[in-house]
Amino acid sequence: MGKVTGFLEFERNDRDYAPVEERVRHYREFVIPLPDDEVKKQAARCMSCGIPYCHNGCPVNNQIPDWNDLVYLSDWRGAARNLHSTNNFPEVTGRICPAPCEASCTLNLDDNPVTIKTIECAIVDRAYAEGWIVPEPPAIKTGKKVAIIGSGPAGLACAQQLARAGHDAHVFEKSAKAGGLLRYGIPDFKLEKGVIDTRVTQMEAEGVTFHYKAHVGVNVPADRLVAEYDAVVLAGGAEKPRDLPIPGRELKGIHFAMDFLPQQNRRISGEALGKAEPILATGKKVVVIGGGDTGSDCIGTSIRQGAVSVTNFEIMPQPPEHEDKLLTWPDWPLKLRTSSSHEEGAKRDFSVMTVEFVGEGGKVKKIRCARCDDKFKPIAGTEFDIEADLVLLAMGFVHPVHEGLVKALGPDLDARGNVKADTDAYRTSLPKVFVAGDMRRGQSLVVWAIREGRQCAHAVDKYLMGTTLLPR
């Protein structure tokens, strides 16, 4: 490495956030980048471990020590080239990935991992600023056509890889713009949508064709795509939300998180909401049920919309503030995680079971709750009520939506209701039909989606051509 003693000389210094009182007034990104010289120091902290455990934590196989070294040596262009060799969208992962690589960093043994995510974001932002990221169209076209259904990170990664291999990649997206949950779900204050637009423009210049408002299985026949294309990739995500079927669920004011969040994305971009009922937290007492990333996104959005109060319930017990490194490292640890949205004014409570929704005039007014044990059984005598004008269900997703595309094609499903395929061939039970991302593995992270999209493209190219030069 360029600085063998860097981890001894430089303290960990990560990006900071704009003050709460400022950032809650807008929906723009509020992470404050580090100066280039400081990024170089942080890259110098990489230890050149004999076994780089950060590789163990990174699903997209980023060559983290390599581009850390290149940044320290001021070879930013080389770092950008290396970074893009394994990751199609580092500008996305550098913003919204939870960074399992940092949990696996050897320096995390004493809670001071290399700021890998920050360095990654600095590399790609520098590459854009310098004009190094340009379209990479293929030198030769194969004459093969592939339909990719879904334009989330798995579908986009798959499409870009296939287009660069010379195939005609056609992406079918049910919404008006590309991005999947990156655009319709993740708040703009975490990922501004111009980031997606810039990459889509590059992909179009590389030969990818996007078909918008093309809901396969609804207004586009699924069997037609199978008949007309040489291969079809299912990358529609796992969008079936987990419901809460308790008394009072029918009351107005109770919504799935993914009915609430995309509306704000559309308001910011000026996109029409259509016939959907407007869901706003303005002036309301909001209760978010579910303590994961989606729940956190609901909190930050509700606060920016002007909620009177925001309370977050989680059925799981409160995790410890610090993990036992000798038991967990280099794996992703279970510990209390406080997001930027939590810091903006939400009240959090754990081991809370929602028992009943109570309403007046057909609208929810309060929630009846109880404390629960480690088997998720209510504890007698712990019941309590909380006022609520808006309840957002953010309890995760169970599997892909089966109505429409999945039922129309009829591929085999696994025991959890996901489309069945292995991670070598990515082939479904149907001829020339492949699957990648959350539609195959279930609800997961953006890094896993990108990995599966790339590996699926490798499998499709090999299926079409008999061999492939695409990396896995």
C-alpha positions, 0 to 999 in steps of 0.5 A, a space after each residue: 500500500 502507498 501508506 503502510 502506517 496510515 491506519 496508525 497516523 490518521 484517525 477515522 473521519 467520515 462525512 457529516 450531516 447538515 444540521 437537523 434544523 436545516 435539512 428538515 426544511 427541504 428534500 435535497 441530499 444533506 451529506 457533507 462531502 469530505 475534501 479530496 485531501 481528507 479522502 486521501 488520508 482516509 484511503 491511506 488508513 486501509 491496512 492492506 490486510 493479508 486477507 481483505 475481509 471487506 471483500 467478504 462484506 461486499 456483495 458486488 465484489 468491489 476491489 476495495 484495497 486496490 482503489 483505496 491505494 489508488 486514491 491515496 496515490 492521487 490516481 483518481 481516474 484509475 480508482 474510478 476505472 477499478 470501481 466501475 469494473 465491479 459496480 455499475 452504479 457506485 454513485 448509488 451504493 456510495 449514497 444508500 448502501 449500509 456498507 457491510 464492507 465497513 462492518 467487515 473491515 479489520 479496523 472495525 475490530 476497534 470500531 474504527 473501520 476505513 470510511 469505504 462508503 465515503 471514499 467510494 462516493 468521492 471516487 465516482 463523484 470526482 469521475 463525473 465532475 471530470 467527465 471520465 464517465 462516458 457511454 461504452 457502446 459495443 464495437 460489435 452487435 450480436 443481433 440478439 434481443 433481450 427483454 428485461 422486466 423491471 428497471 430497479 438496480 438489478 434490471 439496470 445492471 443486467 441491461 447495461 452489461 448485456 448492452 455492452 456485450 452487444 445485445 439489444 437490451 430492452 427494459 420494460 418499466 411499469 412507471 413513468 421513469 426508470 429506477 424502481 425503488 431507487 426512484 419510487 421509494 427511497 426519499 430524495 433526501 437520501 438519493 436525488 433522482 438526477 443521479 439515476 437520470 444521468 446513468 440512464 442517459 449513459 445507458 441509452 447512449 450504449 444502446 439500451 431501450 427503455 419502455 415506460 408505463 409498460 406493465 408486463 402482465 397487465 398492459 403488455 402481454 408477458 407471453 408476447 415478450 417471451 415469443 419476440 425476444 431471445 431471452 427474458 429477464 425478470 427483475 421486478 423486485 419483491 413488492 408484496 408488502 407484509 400486512 397487519 391483519 388485526 381489528 380495525 385494519 379497514 379504517 382510513 388513514 392506515 397505509 403501506 409505506 410504499 403507498 406513502 413514499 412514492 407519492 412524495 417522490 412524484 411530488 418532488 419530480 412534478 409527476 402526477 399522482 393520478 387517481 391515488 388518494 393523497 397521503 400526507 403527514 402534515 399536521 398529523 400524529 404519525 405512527 410508523 410500524 416497522 423499524 427498518 430502513 423503510 420505516 426510517 424513510 417514512 419518519 424522515 418524510 413525515 417530519 419534512 411534511 410537517 407531522 405533529 409527532 412521529 412515533 416508531 414501533 418495532 416488534 423486535 426487542 431493542 438490540 444492544 448498542 454495541 456488538 461483541 466483536 469476537 462473536 460477530 466480526 467480520 459478519 454484519 452485526 445485530 446492534 442498535 442503528 440510529 439513522 439520520 431520520 431517527 435523529 430528526 425527532 422520532 420517538 422509538 419504542 421496541 418490543 411493541 405489538 400492535 393489537 388493534 386499530 381504533 377509529 371514529 367515523 371510519 378514520 383511525 384515531 388511536 392504536 391499542 398496543 401491548 408489550 411482547 415477549 421474545 416469542 412475540 406474544 403479548 404480555 398481560 397488563 402491558 396494554 397501552 393506547 397511542 393517538 394516531 391520525 396516520 399509520 404507516 406499515 413498514 414491516 418489509 416485503 414477503 415476495 414478488 407480486 404474483 398477480 399479473 406477470 408471475 401468474 401469467 408466465 407461471 414459473 416455479 416458485 420457492 417456499 417463500 413465494 419468490 421465483 425459483 432459480 439458482 445463482 449459477 444459471 439464474 434460469 427459471 423453470 421456463 425456457 429462455 426466462 431468467 430472474 435476478 434481484 429481489 424477485 429471486 432472492 426476496 427483499 434485500 439490499 441494493 448491492 445484492 440487486 446489482 450483483 445479481 443483475 451482473 451475474 444474470 447478464 453473464 448467464 444470459 450472454 453465455 446462454 445466447 452466445 455459448 461463451 461470455 467475457 462478462 464478469 460475474 
